[in-house]
Amino acid sequence: MQEYLLYIDGGWRPGGAGQAAAVSPSSGETFARVAVASLADVDDAVGAAAAAWPSWAGASAFERAGWCERVIAEIQQRREALARALTLDQGKPLAEAFDEVDELAEYFRMAGEDGKRRAGAIPESVSAGRRILVRRVPLGVIGVVSPWNWPYTMGAEIFAPALAAGNTVVWVPAPSTTACCAILAEAVAEATAAAGAPGGIFNFVPGPGPVVGDAVVSHPSVAGVGFVGSVETGNRVAVRAAGKAQLLELGGNGPMVILEDADLELAAAAALEAAYMCAGQSCTAGERFLVHAAVRAEFTDRVVAATKAHVRLGDPFGAETTMGPLNNEAVAAKFDRHVADAVAGGARVCCGGRRAAGFPTALYAEPTVLDGVVPGMAIEREETFGPVVPVVEVRSAAEALELTNASPFGLTAAVFTEDLGRGLAFAERARAGWVNINSSTNLWESHLPFGGRAGSVSGIGRVGGSYPMDRFSEPKTVTYPAPADLA
């Protein structure tokens, strides 16, 4: 059985807190054992990152970009292994896993290129005899705690730009997907050694979030924290990391609004992507579908028909499979609870609605469409994180906007209408950090700023492209006397 270790200061070591089993959600089999870091391991990792920071920060942006290119080469060499490990460990279909690996490489490509294009300023001084330089400098050690739904990209969207900007990193992946993340850590380790970079620039310390994650984000030598995950955990991270730079990408309850003039064929196809990609386990998933009364019945019928025709729940390694199991029992139980609450309140199950039988584990949830969902139900106000299309009837665009903005979440939204002006008007007024017009809530481009709207519970800061570089760097001002006149 494969065993995975910690990576600290350029070397691999056993975990001071022992090992944990890596169990596949699709088969229920233990396929690997992963090291669990101790608090002493965390101290060592942060110490190694702090010691490596001065030389890494002192390297040129072009040298750090060269390191990024080496990481990309290692990822591409391991593309098959990374994808298969992701499917085994997380449960998403193999085709989705390959997509995530390819996007992972793109994060390092963007980070290297964006790092080379960072610019400073030479502002004017009040004194004619003084000159001023302002340039952005890295903060130091960045702690990164990443989730299990997109194990590669949600970590890399933070630590790739942080490293390219001259910071060093201590990474704590989610416990339920540590095994696949260890293969990514191996790629980064090989690239670091090949580039002759300090071994401590990147450290891998898996373990339970309340123990290892907490120790990293609260460590006095950590200058900044990047976290992607639930609102509840993100709030704890914010408190424990008080005083540090923070980038928190938290949950969503993204509405997909279908107005009466929408292209229903387009909207129904987008609903499948919004609800069933990664089995609905995405912060950008369509968590509620606010559909105008004039088209609600037809839209619902189209989504049910498309679900039955195109969604294939099964072994994520199977060629015909389009949706695999949920990752863990906690999220599966929440799916059960939300569906049951909706049905008890009068909603109708149009298809699905339960765990699927006949699979190796109990984590396979049927693709589900619910009609007659009303505001206030748990499935309408909370983040379900499962494969479900909850249809809520609205009678106007104004009502859809009101329901959109009534939510404490503010991450993503989508609106379907044939009138671009109406779509833009909705987008301007929607309390969300990202709004798609005539595209699924799951549509996003990795170089663009992504994060929760201010005042919502969906986080602070922005991931995407160079935006984390702004979070994990700061302006440094240098003044000096103006050059003397030439003799």
Secondary structure in CASP SS format (residue, H / E / C, confidence):
PFRMAT SS
TARGET T0000
AUTHOR 0000-0000-0000
METHOD secondary structure of the structure
MODEL  1
M C 1.00
Q E 1.00
E E 1.00
Y E 1.00
L C 1.00
L E 1.00
Y E 1.00
I E 1.00
D C 1.00
G C 1.00
G E 1.00
W E 1.00
R E 1.00
P C 1.00
G C 1.00
G C 1.00
A C 1.00
G C 1.00
Q E 1.00
A E 1.00
A E 1.00
A E 1.00
V E 1.00
S C 1.00
P C 1.00
S C 1.00
S C 1.00
G C 1.00
E C 1.00
T E 1.00
F E 1.00
A E 1.00
R E 1.00
V E 1.00
A E 1.00
V C 1.00
A C 1.00
S C 1.00
L H 1.00
A H 1.00
D H 1.00
V H 1.00
D H 1.00
D H 1.00
A H 1.00
V H 1.00
G H 1.00
A H 1.00
A H 1.00
A H 1.00
A H 1.00
A H 1.00
W H 1.00
P H 1.00
S H 1.00
W H 1.00
A H 1.00
G H 1.00
A C 1.00
S C 1.00
A H 1.00
F H 1.00
E H 1.00
R H 1.00
A H 1.00
G H 1.00
W H 1.00
C H 1.00
E H 1.00
R H 1.00
V H 1.00
I H 1.00
A H 1.00
E H 1.00
I H 1.00
Q H 1.00
Q H 1.00
R C 1.00
R H 1.00
E H 1.00
A H 1.00
L H 1.00
A H 1.00
R H 1.00
A H 1.00
L H 1.00
T H 1.00
L H 1.00
D H 1.00
Q H 1.00
G C 1.00
K C 1.00
P C 1.00
L H 1.00
A H 1.00
E H 1.00
A H 1.00
F H 1.00
D H 1.00
E H 1.00
V H 1.00
D H 1.00
E H 1.00
L H 1.00
A H 1.00
E H 1.00
Y H 1.00
F H 1.00
R H 1.00
M H 1.00
A H 1.00
G H 1.00
E H 1.00
D H 1.00
G H 1.00
K H 1.00
R C 1.00
R C 1.00
A C 1.00
G C 1.00
A E 1.00
I C 1.00
P C 1.00
E C 1.00
S C 1.00
V C 1.00
S C 1.00
A C 1.00
G C 1.00
R E 1.00
R E 1.00
I E 1.00
L E 1.00
V E 1.00
R E 1.00
R E 1.00
V E 1.00
P E 1.00
L C 1.00
G C 1.00
V E 1.00
I E 1.00
G E 1.00
V E 1.00
V E 1.00
S C 1.00
P C 1.00
W C 1.00
N C 1.00
W C 1.00
P C 1.00
Y C 1.00
T H 1.00
M H 1.00
G H 1.00
A H 1.00
E H 1.00
I H 1.00
F H 1.00
A H 1.00
P H 1.00
A H 1.00
L H 1.00
A H 1.00
A C 1.00
G C 1.00
N C 1.00
T E 1.00
V E 1.00
V E 1.00
W E 1.00
V E 1.00
P C 1.00
A C 1.00
P H 1.00
S H 1.00
T H 1.00
T H 1.00
A H 1.00
C H 1.00
C H 1.00
A H 1.00
I H 1.00
L H 1.00
A H 1.00
E H 1.00
A H 1.00
V H 1.00
A H 1.00
E H 1.00
A H 1.00
T H 1.00
A H 1.00
A H 1.00
A H 1.00
G C 1.00
A C 1.00
P C 1.00
G H 1.00
G H 1.00
I H 1.00
F E 1.00
N E 1.00
F E 1.00
V C 1.00
P C 1.00
G C 1.00
P C 1.00
G H 1.00
P H 1.00
V H 1.00
V H 1.00
G H 1.00
D H 1.00
A H 1.00
V H 1.00
V H 1.00
S C 1.00
H C 1.00
P C 1.00
S C 1.00
V C 1.00
A C 1.00
G E 1.00
V E 1.00
G E 1.00
F E 1.00
V E 1.00
G C 1.00
S C 1.00
V H 1.00
E H 1.00
T H 1.00
G H 1.00
N H 1.00
R H 1.00
V H 1.00
A H 1.00
V H 1.00
R H 1.00
A C 1.00
A C 1.00
G C 1.00
K C 1.00
A E 1.00
Q E 1.00
L E 1.00
L E 1.00
E E 1.00
L C 1.00
G C 1.00
G C 1.00
N C 1.00
G C 1.00
P E 1.00
M E 1.00
V E 1.00
I E 1.00
L C 1.00
E C 1.00
D C 1.00
A C 1.00
D C 1.00
L H 1.00
E H 1.00
L H 1.00
A H 1.00
A H 1.00
A H 1.00
A H 1.00
A H 1.00
L H 1.00
E H 1.00
A H 1.00
A H 1.00
Y H 1.00
M H 1.00
C H 1.00
A H 1.00
G H 1.00
Q C 1.00
S C 1.00
C C 1.00
T C 1.00
A C 1.00
G C 1.00
E C 1.00
R E 1.00
F E 1.00
L E 1.00
V E 1.00
H E 1.00
A C 1.00
A C 1.00
V C 1.00
R H 1.00
A H 1.00
E H 1.00
F H 1.00
T H 1.00
D H 1.00
R H 1.00
V H 1.00
V H 1.00
A H 1.00
A H 1.00
T H 1.00
K H 1.00
A H 1.00
H H 1.00
V C 1.00
R C 1.00
L E 1.00
G C 1.00
D C 1.00
P C 1.00
F C 1.00
G C 1.00
A C 1.00
E C 1.00
T C 1.00
T C 1.00
M E 1.00
G C 1.00
P C 1.00
L C 1.00
N C 1.00
N C 1.00
E H 1.00
A H 1.00
V H 1.00
A H 1.00
A H 1.00
K H 1.00
F H 1.00
D H 1.00
R H 1.00
H H 1.00
V H 1.00
A H 1.00
D H 1.00
A H 1.00
V H 1.00
A H 1.00
G C 1.00
G C 1.00
A C 1.00
R E 1.00
V E 1.00
C E 1.00
C E 1.00
G C 1.00
G C 1.00
R C 1.00
R E 1.00
A C 1.00
A C 1.00
G C 1.00
F C 1.00
P C 1.00
T C 1.00
A C 1.00
L C 1.00
Y C 1.00
A E 1.00
E C 1.00
P C 1.00
T E 1.00
V E 1.00
L E 1.00
D E 1.00
G E 1.00
V E 1.00
V C 1.00
P C 1.00
G C 1.00
M C 1.00
A H 1.00
I H 1.00
E H 1.00
R H 1.00
E C 1.00
E C 1.00
T C 1.00
F C 1.00
G C 1.00
P C 1.00
V E 1.00
V E 1.00
P E 1.00
V E 1.00
V E 1.00
E E 1.00
V E 1.00
R C 1.00
S C 1.00
A H 1.00
A H 1.00
E H 1.00
A H 1.00
L H 1.00
E H 1.00
L H 1.00
T H 1.00
N H 1.00
A H 1.00
S C 1.00
P C 1.00
F C 1.00
G C 1.00
L C 1.00
T E 1.00
A E 1.00
A E 1.00
V E 1.00
F E 1.00
T C 1.00
E C 1.00
D C 1.00
L H 1.00
G H 1.00
R H 1.00
G H 1.00
L H 1.00
A H 1.00
F H 1.00
A H 1.00
E H 1.00
R H 1.00
A C 1.00
R C 1.00
A C 1.00
G C 1.00
W E 1.00
V E 1.00
N E 1.00
I E 1.00
N C 1.00
S C 1.00
S C 1.00
T C 1.00
N C 1.00
L C 1.00
W C 1.00
E C 1.00
S C 1.00
H C 1.00
L C 1.00
P C 1.00
F E 1.00
G C 1.00
G C 1.00
R C 1.00
A C 1.00
G C 1.00
S C 1.00
V C 1.00
S C 1.00
G E 1.00
I E 1.00
G C 1.00
R C 1.00
V E 1.00
G C 1.00
G C 1.00
S C 1.00
Y H 1.00
P H 1.00
M H 1.00
D H 1.00
R H 1.00
F C 1.00
S E 1.00
E E 1.00
P E 1.00
K E 1.00
T E 1.00
V E 1.00
T E 1.00
Y E 1.00
P E 1.00
A C 1.00
P C 1.00
A C 1.00
D C 1.00
L C 1.00
A C 1.00
END
